[in-house]
Amino acid sequence: MTEAFNAWVGREVILQVALGDIKVPLRGRLLKDGDETVRMRIGEGWDVDIYKVMILAVEQDVVATRPA
């Protein structure tokens, strides 16, 4: 499962992330698919690493990719 998110790298996505009993959507650009984590840019220049085991779903962010 090392490259499970590779197809999403460089795209605007929404990750559904589990934090204990809480499910949180994270919106941003997927930057890197690592061995145990993915790196995501949230906002302007704020990069975070998220453990893959916490990710429940990934989907394209159609709002971010829609022309203004």
Secondary structure by P-SEA (a helix, b strand, c coil): cccccccccccbbbbbcccccbbbbbbcccccccccbbbbbccccbbbbbbccccccccccccccccc
